[in-house]
Amino acid sequence: MTGVIERLLSLSPDELNRIPKRRRNSRRRRRERPERTKEQLADYLREKGFKTRDQLRAGRREGDPTDTDYRRVWGSWTEAVKEIWGRPIDRAFVAKGVIQFELWTTRAYQAKRKELQEKQLTDILPSLRAVYREFGSWSALKRIARAMSLEKVLDDYIALKRKLGRRPKVEECAAAGIVLEKALEIYRTKRAFDMFIDDLENLS
């Protein structure tokens, strides 16, 4: 797997959706907090979508659970996350499923997932809720799937663009052996495709 796709797959849901991460640095006075049950602590992480200490510390409000609460109940933060979230989602695997089955809408995704479940194939497509939690939005998953379906085209196009120092023309792509037909079918216009490429490079 090449650099562009690896970079996309490594982004957090916030980065995928370009949502700036806000940190609260205000001083907080210590106060007694209620002890929560194991179920309440698990529900809190699932509701907020927190999978790392940094996400918990940045997103929690005064009076919310802290990582200390999870260490107290599970023995360690790692064990808490492992039990609450289970096996992590393989982003590349899910994106490949979208490509293979052409699941470009949530309706198509849910229908295919139901079909697979009826065949006892429960590990192929995670729930839509898990998708939103992992990718931040359905659009972010589609963005990755489309990029993966064009992986070689993307890498070759970016390499040519950097060599020329500008956006390549269609005829220059053809001369370099870069087939843009599928990209233009997905993004409709070369301008839209170029804007997507610009976004990818800005993430690097």
N, C-alpha and C positions, 0 to 999 in steps of 0.2 A: 504494500500500500504506500502511495507516494505522499509527499509533504503536504499538499493542499488538503487532502482528505484526512490525514492524521491530525492536522491542525483543527479542522472542523469538528472531528470526533472528540477532541480533547477539550473543547469549549464548554463552559458551564451553561446551564439554561439561561442565566442572565446575559451572558456574552452572546449566546445564539440569538437572543431577541433584543440585543442592544439596550438592555435596561440597566442604567447606572446603579451601582451598588452603594447604598448609603450606610455609613457607619455612625453609630451614636457614641459620642465621646464625652457626654455630660457625666458629671460626677453624681453618683447615687449614694444616698444614705443607706446604711445597713438597716434592714428591718426584718422582722420575723416573717418567714414565708411558710405557708401550709405544706405539710408533707403530702406528696401525691403518691397514688398507688402506681404499680407497674403499668397497669392498663392506661391510666391517665397520662403517664409520661410517654408511652408509645403513641397514643392518639395525638398528643401534641406535636411530636416530630412528624407524623404522617400528615397532619393537617397543614403544617407549615412547609413541609417538603424539605426539612433540614436533614442533610446527610453528613455534614462535617461540623467540627467545632466552630470554625470560622463563621459558617452560616448561622449557627445557633447564637453565637455571641453578637453578631452584627444585626440579627433580626429580632432577637427577643426583646420584650418590653419589661419594664419594672414589674417584678412579681412573678414573671414567667420562670419556668424551670431553667436551671443552669447545668453545665456539663457535670458539675459535682453531684447533682441529683441522680444522674444516670450512672455515674461511677458507684454511688452508694448502693443502688439497687442491683446493677449488673456486674459490678466488680471492675469494669473498665468501660471507657467510651466505645472502644472497638467492639466489645461483646454486645453492647446495647444496640449499636447500629446493625450488626450482623443479624441479631434476632428480630429486630423491628422491620428492617428492610429486606431481609432475606438475600437471595442471590442477586447481585447487581445486574442491571440490564446491559446487554451487549449492544451498544448503539449501532455498530456496523451490521450486526446480524438483523436487527429490526429494519434498518434502512434497506438492506438487501431483500427482505421480505416484501417491502413496499414496491420495490422495483420488479421483483419476480412475478408477483401477483397483480401488479398494476393497481395498487391500492392508494389512489391519489385523493380520495375523499374519506372522511370519517365513516360515512355510511358503508362504503365498500370495505373498509378496514374491519368494522364491527361484524359485517356479514361473513367475511372470510374467517375471522376469529371464531365465530359461532360454528361455522362449518368444520373447522379444524378440531374444535372441542368435541363435537359430536363423533369425531373419529378418534377420540382420546389423545389427540395431539395438542396438549395443553401448554407446552413450553415454547412453541414457535412464535406466537404473537402475544406480547403482554397486554394487559387491559389498557383501555384508552386512558383511564385515570393514571396508570403508571407511565404511559407515554407522555402525558402532560407534565407529570412530576419530573421525569427525566430530561425532556427536551425543552420544557417551558411553554411550548405551544405546538399545535399540529403543523403550522407553517414551518417551524424550525426543523421538524423531522423531514418534511417534504424538501426543504432546502438541501439537507444533507443527502437525501436519496437521489435527488436530481444531480447533485454534484458527483456522487459516486457513479451514476450511470454515464457520466461524461468524463470520467477520471482522466483518461489519456488525452482527450481533447483539451481539457482544462490545463493540464501540465504543459502540453506542447504550445498552446496558445499563449500562456503566461511567459514561457521561455522566449517565444518569438517577439512578444511585446517588449520584453526587457532588452532583447537584442536590438530592436529597432528604436527603442526609446519612446515609443508611442503606440497607440492602438493599431494593430495590423488591419489592413484592408482585406476584403473577402478574397480578392485575387491573389494577394500575398499569402494568405492562409492556404489557398489551393496549391500554389507553387511550392509551399513547404510541406504539402501532404497532409494538411490538417482539414478534416472533413467537418464542416460546420452545420450540415443539414439538420442533424438531430438536435444540436444546441438551439438552432433557430426555430425548430419545431416546438421546443419546450418554452423558450423565452420570447418567441414570436417575432422579435426584431433584434438586429445586431446591437442596436443601442442599449436595449434592455440587457442583453448578454454582457456587453461591455461594462455596464453599471454593476452587474453581479460580480464580474471579475475585479472591478475596483474595490468592492466591498471585501472580497476575499483577501486582496492584497493589504487592505487597511487593517485586517485582523492579524496579519503576520507580525 
